[in-house]
Amino acid sequence: MTIQGAQTGISPELAVRRGREAVEFYSAAFGAVEVYRVGGTEENEAVVSQLSVGDTSFWVSDESPPNRNFSPESLGGSTVRLLLVAEDPVSVVERAVALGAREVSSVAEEHDWLLGRIEDPFGHQWEIGKPMVEWPPTQAREPG
């Protein structure tokens, strides 16, 4: 279903400090392409930017405490972890770390995925991986 040219769906918006730097990081680390931007200039530093990676998109905006929109740096952590599906998770994790991310767990096989985890320079947690089997599986795995 489309609504005024937009597909119905969910697109996360990441609140950050240093929004312009965040857009540059996600572009360099994840190959994100900027689709839309408001602000992010010398005259208006605060940025709201829509980025796309593959067939998905997400938004990045400078935090706005008066509007109760806080970055993980302000809160001391995040309540959300994002999953980036990539053909070569090892290379993506290595590139992100070289650009300032912190590796939380190295890429390894886990739950039929090749999966690693980073914290980006703005405090957001990302799992980066790819399924090692047809996904979603036709039958759920039993816990344990």
C-alpha positions in Angstrom: 0.0 0.0 0.0 1.3 3.5 -0.8 0.3 6.7 0.9 1.0 9.8 -1.2 3.8 8.1 -2.9 5.3 6.5 0.2 5.2 2.8 1.0 3.6 1.7 4.3 6.4 0.5 6.6 8.7 1.3 9.5 11.8 3.4 9.1 13.8 4.1 12.3 15.0 7.6 13.1 18.3 7.7 15.0 18.8 10.6 17.3 22.5 11.6 17.5 24.8 14.4 18.5 26.8 15.7 15.6 24.3 14.8 12.9 26.4 15.8 9.9 29.2 13.6 11.2 26.7 10.8 11.6 25.5 11.0 8.0 29.2 10.9 6.9 29.9 7.9 9.1 26.9 5.9 7.9 27.7 6.7 4.2 31.4 5.7 4.6 30.9 2.7 6.9 27.7 1.2 5.5 27.5 2.6 2.0 24.4 4.6 2.9 23.1 7.0 0.3 21.5 10.3 1.4 18.0 10.5 -0.1 16.8 13.7 1.7 18.1 16.4 4.0 16.9 19.3 5.9 19.5 21.5 7.6 23.0 20.4 8.2 24.5 23.7 6.9 26.7 26.3 8.6 23.6 28.5 9.1 21.4 25.6 10.4 23.7 22.9 11.9 20.9 20.6 13.1 20.2 18.0 10.4 17.4 15.6 9.6 18.5 13.2 6.9 17.0 10.1 5.2 19.5 7.5 4.3 19.1 4.3 2.2 21.0 1.1 2.3 19.8 -1.4 -0.3 16.0 -1.5 -0.3 15.6 0.0 3.2 15.9 3.4 4.7 16.5 5.1 8.0 16.6 8.6 9.3 19.3 10.5 11.3 18.6 13.6 13.2 20.3 15.8 15.7 18.9 15.2 19.2 16.4 17.7 20.5 16.0 17.5 24.3 13.2 20.1 24.4 11.2 17.7 22.1 12.2 14.7 24.3 14.3 13.3 21.4 17.6 12.2 23.0 20.7 10.5 21.6 22.3 7.4 23.3 25.1 9.7 24.4 22.7 11.8 26.4 20.9 8.7 27.8 24.0 6.6 28.5 22.8 3.8 26.1 20.1 2.9 23.7 17.0 0.8 23.8 17.2 -0.2 20.2 19.6 -2.5 18.3 19.6 -2.3 14.5 20.4 -5.1 12.1 22.3 -4.4 8.9 22.2 -7.3 6.5 25.4 -7.3 4.4 27.0 -9.7 1.9 30.3 -9.5 3.7 29.7 -8.7 7.4 33.4 -9.0 8.3 34.4 -6.2 5.9 31.6 -4.0 7.0 32.5 -4.4 10.7 36.2 -3.8 9.9 35.4 -0.7 7.9 33.1 0.7 10.7 35.7 0.1 13.3 38.3 1.8 11.2 36.0 4.8 11.0 35.5 5.0 14.8 33.0 2.3 15.8 33.7 0.0 18.7 33.5 -3.7 18.1 31.2 -5.3 20.7 31.5 -8.8 19.3 33.4 -10.2 16.4 31.6 -11.8 13.4 30.9 -15.4 14.2 28.2 -18.1 13.4 25.2 -17.6 15.6 21.6 -18.8 15.2 22.2 -19.7 11.5 23.6 -16.3 10.8 27.2 -14.9 10.4 26.8 -12.0 12.8 28.9 -9.4 14.6 28.1 -6.3 16.6 29.4 -2.8 16.8 28.6 0.4 18.7 28.8 3.3 16.3 30.5 6.6 17.3 27.1 8.0 18.2 26.1 5.3 20.7 23.8 3.2 18.5 24.2 -0.6 18.5 24.3 -2.5 15.2 24.3 -6.2 14.5 25.9 -6.8 11.1 25.4 -10.1 9.4 23.8 -12.4 6.9 21.8 -15.5 7.2 23.6 -18.8 6.4 20.5 -20.6 5.5 17.4 -19.7 3.5 15.7 -17.0 5.6 13.3 -17.0 7.2 13.5 -20.7 7.9 10.5 -22.8 7.0 10.4 -24.2 10.6 11.2 -22.4 13.8 14.1 -23.8 15.9 13.3 -25.0 19.4 15.1 -23.1 22.2 18.0 -24.7 23.9 
